[in-house]
Amino acid sequence: MELHGITVLVTGANRGIGRAIAQRLAREPVRVLAGVRDVSAYDPIPAGQGTVVPVALDLSSRESIDAGLDGLGDDLRAIDVLVNNAGQFTAGLLEEQDLEQIYSLIQVNLLGTIHLTHRLLPIMLARGSGKIVNNSSVSGYVNFPAVSTYAASKGGVAAFTESLRRELAPTPVTTLHVITGGIATEMLDDTKRLLEPHFGTLDGWDRQSPESWADKIARAIAADDDVLGPGGKSALGKLASHLPKVVLDTVSSRSFRR
């Protein structure tokens, strides 16, 4: 896909990977709609040849999503690429996780992705062009203990994206399934804090910079790729998910403690 002159909506653009994606795309002549929950707290994202416009987009409910999209006005029909990046994380033993946080996690990570796609897809199909970019996770494939709810949400995103890819194959609208591994963000820090009581030190994890990962995502969009897999140890984890389950069971039993 030619990036010149397109409009891209990036959710979760206030920090981490989302902010890096918005900034990387704005290096090109791209109009970036930076979806943030609270525009009043928005920290301006530097732009190169493009522009970055903060837009209020709260994925916490059906009503707030529709209100955010309706508030875009004419920009809604101008969106060429939707980047479903916004996400939450929770972990730990299931019985110890907060149920409200679990509901919020599923709403933002999975239902928000489906809802936004449901709203924008008809516009793209009518126009005859468009791309849906969904950010899942290696956790959606490597179903380790203590990440059951997060893995469920990201596994759902993976299944949704792959099914949608086949569904859209006869159309000019395409998908990009981004399978994210260890990225050096606040979320990764939260992950380590919540999981180290059950796995010990996690210092050996991948820590790719969000800027490096955002560059790969931008290049994958430009190349009209349909999948972007993780590198490093995360790639080995995804590969292991295709092996007999005894492999991951053995790794889990040796490293996990309740």
Phi, psi and omega in degrees: 000131176290124182280338185300120173082006182273164175246130183234131172260121179245120178272156181064039187273005182283339183200174171058222184297318182300315178297318179295321178297313180301315181293319180295316180295326181287352171292335177267170176286066184239140172266114183256123171266107185271101181286118179228153183288322184229103183296329182295338179259010184291129175263114186310136180265125180299142180237151176259257178281343184261194177227151177236123180243117178288136178229141180285119180213103182255117185269013188284349178202164176301317184295318182290327177295311180297321179297319179295316179293318179298328180289349179285341180061228182295337180298333182301315183281351181268353185290120178268326182227130174254122176252102178278091185248331186306138181201159175237166180221139168214153184203177183113179178299138187305316185291347180259352179284148179284127185295324178297321178294324178296314179299318179296319178301310180295321179299309184287310187289316187253302184294323177298318177299314180294317183298311180299318179297319179299323180284321187270335183301315179301326178295316180294318180296319179295324180283333181089021177195157178151163179215135177253120180249119182243129182264106175259211186202155173303330179298338176289346179249317181265094189273071179286157176294160178074003172231030188302315184286318178296317178299321179297317181293317182282329172297324176296319178298318179298313180296317179300315184292317181292320177296317180295324178302315179290324179297325183267359183307322180281002185247170177277000179267134184237170179236159171227118179265109180264117181255099189272138175255222182280111179243136185286081180229176176300326180295322178294322177297319177297320180300312180298318182298320183280333186263337183301329175298339183253343183233358185077199182296141181241031184293343182276002181292156172299145176220063177291144180288147177299329180293319178295317180293321179297323178296319178295322179295315179300318179294323179293323176296313181298324180278356184057039176290160178252352176209142174230108183270163180282161174252190175062210181294333179298324178295323178294323178297316179296320178299319181297334180293343179267355179274168176308142188298342179298334180295306179291328176300319181293315178299316181297314184295333181275338186246337187267141172222140178283000000 
